[in-house]
Amino acid sequence: MRRTIAVICLLTMVGCANGEAVEPAPTSGTTEVVTTEPPTTTSITPQPTTTTTAPSTGSPTTGDDSGITSCVVGEWELDTGEFEAQVETFYDDAGMSSDVSITGGRVLLHLEAGGLFVGGYDELMVDVSLGDALPDLTVTFGGVVSGEYSVDGDSLVLVPDDQSTFAATVEVGGVSVSPAGELGLGDVDLFTESVSDVVCENGLLRIEPAAGLGPASVWRRR
C-alpha cells in the first residue's frame, strides 16, 4: 500500500512521509514559474538531435516485424481525453477519488524504426482535485525526452538517454511549489525508463506501465 501511495504522490507532485500523503508546503514569497518548452521552431513535433545517444549495436527490437514491432513506428499524439479517464481510474483503484482535467497542451511521441524514440511535451497542463483531504494541484509539463526503445512480444521498454530537458511546474492555490528529494521531476515523466504492456492496432497505441506503476496512456497516430 505504501508503494501505491508513493506512486500517487509522484504523479500528482504531492509529498509523502512514512507512506502517507501530506500536503506540500508552498514556498514563501512570490515564486516564478519556469517551464521548459520543447526546443521547436515551426513545428512542435519533437525531433531527434545529433546529441542523442546512438542505439547499441544490432537491432534493439525483437518479434514479428508484421506485428507490434512495425506497428509502433511513427508519429503519435497522446489522447488527453482518454488520459484524464485513465488517471482517475488509477486513483480510484488506489482508493482515492479524484477529478482530473487536462486544460491545455499536448504530448507527442516519435518512434523510429531503428530503435530511437523522442517524446515532447507542449505545455501539457493537468488540474488534479483529490477532494477535501488534499489540495487542488495544477501541474504543467514541458521539455523533450529521447533515448532507445525495444519491443519484445507485447512489452515495450523505454530507456532514456542523458539528453532530457523534461521539466514541470506545480501550483497549489496559485502558488508555485518545488518538490524535492524522492519527488524528482523525472519520476512523473511518461517517458521515464520503464517496461510496459503495449497494444498497437487500428491507428491506436496503448501503453500500460507494468505492475500498476502508473495510469495507461492511449496515443493516436498523427
Disulfide bonds with the S-S distance in Angstrom:
Cys9-Cys16 2.34
Cys71-Cys200 1.92
